[in-house]
Amino acid sequence: MGTAVGTLLHRHKESVEVRLAYQSISQTQKNNAEPSFRAAVGAAVPEAIELAPVPATIANLMPQTKGLESTMVEGQVVLVEPKSKQIVAVIVSEP
């Protein structure tokens, strides 16, 4: 699942869906990571970071995100596979 999500986000970096995902999740999630943690695809999310399900509106627009969890880390939206707690995608805001 992670590869499909990462590929989708890379291919559609400028897409409306990705921008909506960033806006939706960034408005509801707080940056709750330890200063030393860096979000990267494949990294495990520390226990202290609070995760929430990807919003239904985003999961409907981007079916590959259904069942994933999300959080904010240093201004980036992080999508996480809930069982392994591994990061499958990182969405950054447009400059």
N, C-alpha and C positions, 0 to 999 in steps of 0.2 A: 504494500500500500504506500509506503513512504516514497519509493521511487516514482510512482505515478503522481503523487502530490507534488513532489519537487519538480518533476518534468512539466507538469501542468503550469505551475507557478512560473517557471523559467520561460516557457513558451509564451505565456500570456502576461508577461511582466507589466505591460502597459494597460492591460484589460480593465474594463469597468468592474468585473467581478473581484479582481484582486484589490483594487482600490476600495471597493465596498467592504471587503473582508477586513482590510486594515482599519478603516474608519469605524466599523461596527465593533470590532474587538477592542480597539484602542480606547474607545469611549467607555467601555464597561470593565476593563481590566486595569489594575494598578501595576506599576513596576515593582515587583516584590522579590527581586533576585539579590543574592549576595554580591557585593562589588567585584569579587574575583571571578564570578561565573560569566562565561561568554557563550552565547547561544550559537550553536553550529549544528548543521544537519548531522545526525548520528550521535550527538552527545546525549548523555543521560541528564534529565532534569533533576536537580536536587530535591529532596523531600520537602524542604522548607518553602518551595515555590508553590503557590496556590494555582491549581488548574481548574478550568471551567469548560463545559462542553462548547464546541463551536456553535455559534448561534444558528438556529434553524433557518433563518433567512439566507445565511451564507451557505449552509449545507445544501439548501435547495438550489441555489445558483451554481454551486460547485460540488457536485455529488461526491467527488473524491475526498472531500473533507468530512463526510458523514462518519460519525463515530469517533472522531478525533477530539482532543481537548486543546485548549489554547490558554495563553498567558501573554503578558507584556514583559519584555526584558530590554532595558536600555533603549526604549522607544521603538522596539521591533516586536511585531506580532510573531509569536512562536507557536507552531502547530505540533502537537505531541501525540504519539501513539499511546493510548492509555495503559495498556498492559505492560509494555516494556519501559514506558516513561522516556522513550527516545524521541528526539526532535526529528520530525520528518520534513519540515519546511520552516523557513524564516521569511517573513514579509516585512520589507522596509518601506517607509514612507517615501514618496517622491520628494526630491529636494525643493 
